[in-house]
Amino acid sequence: MRGIKKSFRTIPMKALGFILVILVFVAAAKTVKVNKETPGREGPGSYYELKVLIPAGTKLEVVEQKKHWYKVKYNKIQVWISENALIQQTGRAEDPFATMALGTAQAEASSATIAAAIKGFWTRYSRTNKANLAELPVDGYDIPPANFEAFAEKRANAVSQDELLKKYKLSDKYSDPKIPYVKEQQSGYSIASSVAEGTLLENMELLTYIHSVGWYLAETTERPDIKYIFYILDTDRVNAISCPGGYIVLTRGLLKLLDNEAELAALLAHEMSHVIAGHGMREVYQDEARITADNAFSSLSKATGGSSEMEEELIAITNRAAAIARSPKLDEYEFEADKLALRYMARCGYDLNGLIGLLNKLKTEHDRNVDMFDLNYRNHPDIKKRLQLSEKEISQYNNYSGNTYTDSYRENMVF
């Protein structure tokens, strides 16, 4: 013992400190297990490039953590995954997806393969003349993460967002149906493509601004792991359709009704709320539609060509979800989406009256020229009722004051 103590004394203090750091690091090493197939992204946010899809059940070593994102080691690379992939969700007894078994496939899929699978499914799903439909970019638009992060930091600093996040907490965790990632994307993209009649606006300044507002909101929701993609149809008609997987189709006619960023935030937050709450897929649940519960990427070779019983099943579900997306939303879904939108707006520091402004503009335009509205907007629930419920909800945000960012809106919203 005397010799051991002496040997420790001979170790330089700097070296001893280094050894202690290593011991602490090893002791603190953390591993996690994904409970569903999980996108591994280049950075800590859904707006970063998807690098690989990780099979359900995979154990991963955590390298770093930032907010709700974990940097992990997977197959000799390091990628970021959302904590939502790690949280075990309790589904409702009536949800047919709640008891789905997790897949056992051990292959990985790249972003290019996934994109091919999504487009391949759309090609077979449509089975129609697509001449009048816009071709939607599967992965969205090339918006540098640094550009968005600069926008988000500027907005967050302007309203002391950390305090808002503490004050206005999310009330409930979303109910995760555990639909395999690729299948959810295949279904959502196919629905969005099937309603994208005409041509797309390709003004990158405008698209970057809209995505920046949407992603800023998304970071404060229950589903920051969804990469929301906003497509703008170049038409005067008024419409907005939200699809599974975060694909959201807007029209120029709808956007031109708005006057400030708070109203834009209200619109985007409302449509994102439909996705987060799973309103379209909830209807599918009630129809007892089912889907094979394996890892979607285990059969990507089939997904990019050919047919299978699994694909026919997904086509049936997508058909049902598409019909729901095109039809007027149920009153309860609209009211819930308005309520969720206000919560997300408050967490981001937006003027909550942006939702009131949006609804009033829709009402005025609807009364003036109902034919400007596509079917699902024309037959929306009574806007008067939505206004009443929204004003009542806003009254509960005591002493809250948000920003409209009118000048920034006018600078960026140039059609």
C-alpha positions in Angstrom: 0.0 0.0 0.0 2.8 2.3 0.9 4.3 1.7 -2.6 1.0 2.4 -4.3 0.6 5.6 -2.5 4.1 6.6 -3.4 3.5 5.8 -7.1 0.4 8.1 -7.2 2.5 10.9 -5.7 4.9 10.6 -8.6 2.2 11.2 -11.2 2.2 14.8 -12.3 -0.9 16.7 -11.4 -1.7 17.5 -15.0 -1.6 13.8 -16.0 -3.7 12.9 -13.0 -6.3 15.4 -14.0 -6.3 14.0 -17.5 -6.9 10.5 -16.1 -9.8 11.7 -14.0 -11.4 13.4 -17.0 -11.2 10.1 -18.9 -12.7 8.2 -16.0 -15.6 10.7 -15.7 -16.3 10.6 -19.4 -16.4 6.8 -19.4 -18.7 6.7 -16.4 -20.9 9.3 -18.0 -21.1 7.5 -21.4 -24.8 7.1 -22.3 -26.6 4.8 -24.7 -30.1 5.1 -26.0 -32.4 2.8 -27.9 -34.7 4.0 -30.7 -38.2 2.6 -30.4 -39.1 3.3 -34.1 -37.2 3.7 -37.3 -35.5 7.0 -37.0 -34.0 9.6 -39.3 -30.4 10.4 -38.6 -29.7 14.0 -39.6 -26.6 16.0 -40.2 -27.3 18.5 -37.4 -29.6 19.0 -34.4 -32.8 19.9 -36.2 -35.3 18.5 -38.7 -34.2 21.2 -41.2 -30.8 19.5 -41.5 -30.1 17.0 -44.3 -31.2 13.4 -43.7 -28.2 11.2 -43.8 -29.4 7.7 -42.8 -32.4 5.9 -41.5 -31.8 3.9 -38.3 -33.7 0.6 -37.7 -36.1 0.4 -34.7 -34.6 -1.3 -31.7 -31.0 0.0 -32.4 -28.9 0.9 -29.4 -26.8 4.0 -29.9 -24.0 5.7 -28.0 -24.7 9.3 -27.2 -21.9 11.8 -28.1 -23.6 15.1 -27.4 -27.0 16.5 -26.5 -28.6 19.8 -27.6 -32.1 20.5 -26.4 -34.3 17.7 -27.7 -31.6 16.3 -30.0 -29.0 13.6 -29.5 -25.8 13.2 -31.5 -25.1 9.5 -31.7 -22.7 7.0 -33.3 -24.2 4.7 -35.9 -22.3 2.4 -38.3 -19.1 4.5 -38.1 -20.8 7.8 -38.6 -22.2 10.4 -36.2 -25.7 11.7 -36.8 -28.4 13.6 -34.8 -31.7 12.0 -33.7 -34.8 13.5 -32.0 -35.7 12.5 -28.5 -39.1 11.6 -29.8 -37.6 8.5 -31.2 -36.7 7.4 -27.7 -39.9 8.1 -25.8 -42.3 5.2 -25.4 -45.7 6.5 -26.2 -48.9 5.0 -24.9 -51.5 4.7 -27.6 -55.2 4.7 -27.1 -56.9 1.3 -27.0 -58.9 2.1 -30.2 -55.8 3.1 -32.2 -55.0 0.2 -34.5 -51.4 1.3 -34.7 -50.9 1.3 -31.0 -50.1 -2.4 -30.7 -47.9 -2.6 -33.9 -44.8 -4.6 -33.4 -41.5 -3.0 -34.2 -39.5 -4.2 -37.1 -36.3 -6.2 -37.0 -34.6 -5.2 -40.2 -31.0 -4.3 -39.8 -30.3 -2.6 -43.1 -29.8 1.1 -43.4 -31.2 3.5 -46.0 -29.6 6.7 -47.4 -31.5 9.9 -48.1 -31.2 9.3 -51.9 -32.8 5.8 -51.5 -35.6 7.2 -49.3 -36.3 10.0 -51.8 -36.5 7.4 -54.6 -38.9 5.2 -52.6 -41.2 8.2 -51.9 -41.3 9.3 -55.5 -41.6 5.6 -56.7 -44.6 5.1 -54.5 -46.2 8.3 -55.8 -45.8 7.2 -59.4 -47.7 4.0 -58.7 -50.2 5.5 -56.3 -51.3 8.2 -58.8 -52.0 5.9 -61.7 -53.4 8.9 -63.4 -52.5 11.6 -65.9 -50.2 13.9 -63.9 -49.9 16.5 -66.7 -51.8 19.2 -64.7 -50.0 18.6 -61.4 -46.9 20.4 -60.1 -43.9 18.3 -59.4 -43.1 18.8 -55.7 -39.4 18.5 -54.6 -39.4 15.5 -52.3 -36.8 16.9 -49.9 -38.1 20.4 -50.1 -35.9 23.4 -50.9 -32.3 24.1 -50.4 -32.4 26.4 -47.4 -29.0 26.5 -45.5 -29.5 25.6 -41.9 -27.3 28.6 -40.9 -29.7 31.0 -42.6 -32.6 29.6 -40.6 -30.7 29.5 -37.3 -29.7 33.2 -37.7 -33.4 34.0 -38.2 -34.5 31.9 -35.2 -31.8 33.4 -33.0 -32.9 36.9 -33.9 -36.6 36.2 -33.2 -35.8 34.4 -29.9 -33.6 37.2 -28.6 -36.3 39.8 -29.5 -38.8 38.2 -27.1 -36.6 36.4 -24.5 -37.9 33.1 -25.7 -36.4 31.0 -22.9 -38.8 32.7 -20.5 -41.8 32.2 -22.8 -41.0 28.5 -23.1 -41.0 28.2 -19.3 -44.2 30.1 -18.9 -46.2 28.6 -21.8 -45.6 24.9 -21.5 -46.9 22.2 -23.9 -50.0 20.6 -22.3 -49.9 17.1 -23.8 -47.5 14.8 -25.6 -48.6 13.9 -29.0 -49.9 10.4 -29.6 -47.4 8.6 -31.8 -49.0 5.9 -34.0 -45.6 4.5 -34.8 -46.1 4.5 -38.5 -42.8 3.6 -40.1 -41.0 6.8 -41.3 -40.8 6.1 -45.0 -44.4 5.0 -45.2 -45.6 8.2 -43.5 -43.5 10.2 -46.0 -44.8 8.2 -48.9 -48.4 8.8 -47.9 -47.9 12.5 -47.1 -46.0 13.3 -50.3 -48.5 11.4 -52.5 -51.4 13.3 -50.9 -49.7 16.7 -51.3 -48.8 15.8 -55.0 -52.3 14.8 -55.8 -53.7 18.3 -54.7 -50.9 20.3 -56.2 -52.7 21.4 -59.4 -51.0 24.0 -61.5 -47.5 25.4 -61.0 -45.4 26.1 -58.0 -44.0 29.5 -57.0 -40.2 29.2 -57.0 -39.2 32.5 -55.4 -36.5 31.4 -53.1 -36.5 34.6 -51.0 -40.2 34.1 -50.3 -39.8 30.4 -49.7 -36.9 30.9 -47.3 -38.8 33.4 -45.3 -41.9 31.2 -45.0 -39.9 28.1 -44.0 -38.0 30.2 -41.5 -41.2 31.2 -39.8 -42.6 27.7 -39.9 -39.4 26.0 -38.6 -39.1 28.6 -35.8 -42.6 27.6 -34.7 -41.9 23.9 -35.2 -38.9 24.0 -32.8 -41.4 24.8 -29.9 -44.0 22.1 -30.7 -44.3 18.5 -29.7 -43.0 17.5 -33.1 -39.7 19.3 -33.8 -38.6 16.1 -35.4 -40.9 16.6 -38.4 -39.3 18.5 -41.4 -42.2 20.7 -42.5 -42.1 21.5 -46.2 -44.2 24.4 -47.5 -45.2 24.4 -51.1 -46.9 27.4 -52.7 -49.2 27.0 -55.7 -49.3 29.9 -58.0 -53.0 30.5 -58.0 -55.4 33.2 -56.8 -57.6 30.6 -55.2 -57.6 30.4 -51.4 -56.6 27.0 -49.9 -54.3 25.2 -47.5 -53.9 21.5 -47.1 -51.8 19.7 -44.5 -50.6 16.2 -45.1 -48.9 13.5 -43.0 -45.2 13.8 -42.7 -45.2 17.6 -42.6 -46.0 18.3 -46.3 -48.2 21.5 -46.4 -49.6 23.0 -49.6 -50.5 26.7 -49.6 -51.8 29.0 -52.3 -50.6 32.4 -53.3 -54.2 33.7 -53.0 -54.3 32.7 -49.4 -50.9 34.2 -48.5 -51.8 37.5 -50.2 -54.6 38.0 -47.7 -52.1 38.5 -44.9 -50.6 41.7 -43.6 -47.9 40.7 -41.1 -45.7 37.9 -39.8 -48.0 37.2 -36.9 -50.8 36.3 -39.3 -48.4 34.2 -41.3 -47.4 32.4 -38.1 -51.0 31.8 -37.2 -51.7 30.2 -40.6 -48.6 28.0 -40.6 -49.1 27.0 -36.9 -52.7 26.1 -37.6 -51.8 23.8 -40.5 -48.8 22.3 -38.6 -51.2 21.6 -35.7 -53.3 19.4 -38.0 -50.2 17.3 -38.7 -49.1 17.2 -35.0 -52.5 16.2 -33.8 -52.8 13.6 -36.5 -56.2 14.8 -37.6 -56.1 13.1 -41.0 -54.7 9.9 -39.8 -57.2 9.8 -36.9 -60.0 9.4 -39.4 -58.1 6.5 -40.9 -57.8 4.9 -37.4 -61.6 5.1 -37.0 -62.0 3.3 -40.3 -59.7 0.6 -38.8 -57.3 0.9 -41.6 -54.1 -1.1 -41.0 -50.6 -1.1 -42.2 -47.8 -3.7 -42.0 -45.6 -2.8 -39.0 -42.1 -3.5 -40.3 -39.3 -1.0 -41.0 -40.2 0.5 -44.3 -36.7 0.7 -45.6 -36.4 -3.1 -45.3 -38.3 -3.3 -48.6 -37.1 -0.2 -50.3 -36.1 -2.2 -53.4 -39.8 -3.1 -53.8 -40.8 0.5 -53.0 -38.8 1.9 -55.9 -40.3 -0.5 -58.5 -42.8 -3.3 -58.7 -45.8 -4.0 -56.5 -46.5 -5.9 -53.3 -49.3 -6.6 -50.9 -47.8 -4.1 -48.5 -47.9 -1.3 -51.1 -51.5 -2.1 -52.0 -52.3 -1.7 -48.3 -50.5 1.6 -48.1 -52.3 2.8 -51.3 -55.7 2.1 -49.7 -54.7 4.1 -46.6 -53.3 6.9 -48.6 -56.5 7.1 -50.7 -58.5 7.4 -47.5 -56.2 10.0 -46.0 -56.2 12.0 -49.3 -60.0 12.1 -49.3 -59.9 13.4 -45.8 -57.3 16.1 -46.7 -59.4 17.4 -49.5 -62.7 17.4 -47.6 -63.8 20.1 -45.1 -62.3 19.6 -41.6 -64.5 18.6 -38.7 -65.3 21.5 -36.4 -63.5 19.9 -33.5 -60.3 19.6 -35.5 -60.4 23.2 -36.6 -61.0 24.4 -33.1 -58.2 22.2 -31.7 -55.8 23.4 -34.4 -56.6 27.1 -33.5 -56.0 26.4 -29.8 -52.7 24.6 -30.5 -51.6 27.4 -32.9 -52.0 30.0 -30.2 -49.9 28.0 -27.8 -47.1 27.7 -30.4 -47.3 31.4 -31.3 -47.1 32.4 -27.6 -44.0 30.2 -27.2 -42.4 32.1 -30.1 -43.4 35.6 -29.0 -45.9 36.3 -31.8 -48.9 38.6 -31.4 -51.8 36.2 -30.7 -54.2 38.6 -32.5 -52.5 37.4 -35.7 -54.9 34.5 -35.6 -57.9 36.9 -35.2 -56.6 39.0 -38.1 -56.2 35.8 -40.2 -59.8 34.6 -39.4 -61.3 38.1 -40.0 -59.6 38.3 -43.4 -60.9 34.8 -44.4 -64.4 35.8 -43.3 -64.3 39.0 -45.3 -63.0 37.3 -48.4 -65.4 34.5 -48.0 -68.4 36.8 -47.7 -67.2 38.9 -50.7 -66.3 36.1 -53.1 -66.9 32.5 -51.9 -65.9 31.1 -55.3 -62.3 32.2 -54.6 -62.1 29.4 -52.0 -61.4 25.8 -52.8 -63.9 23.2 -51.5 -62.3 22.4 -48.1 -61.8 26.1 -47.3 -65.2 27.1 -48.7 -66.9 24.7 -46.3 -64.8 25.3 -43.2 -66.6 25.5 -39.9 -68.4 28.7 -39.1 -65.6 31.3 -38.9 -67.7 33.3 -36.4 -67.5 30.4 -34.1 -63.8 30.0 -34.6 -63.3 33.7 -33.8 -65.4 33.5 -30.6 -63.4 30.5 -29.4 -60.1 32.0 -30.3 -60.8 35.3 -28.6 -61.9 33.4 -25.5 -58.6 31.4 -25.6 -56.5 34.5 -26.0 -58.1 36.1 -23.0 -56.5 33.4 -20.9 -53.0 34.6 -21.8 -53.0 37.3 -19.1 -50.5 40.2 -19.7 -49.1 38.6 -22.8 -47.8 40.9 -25.5 -46.3 39.6 -28.8 -44.8 41.0 -32.0 -46.2 41.3 -35.5 -42.9 42.0 -37.4 -44.8 43.9 -40.0 -41.7 45.5 -41.5 -39.9 42.2 -41.9 -43.0 40.7 -43.5 -43.3 43.5 -46.1 -39.7 43.1 -47.0 -39.8 39.4 -47.5 -43.3 38.6 -48.8 -42.8 39.8 -52.3 -44.6 37.8 -54.9 
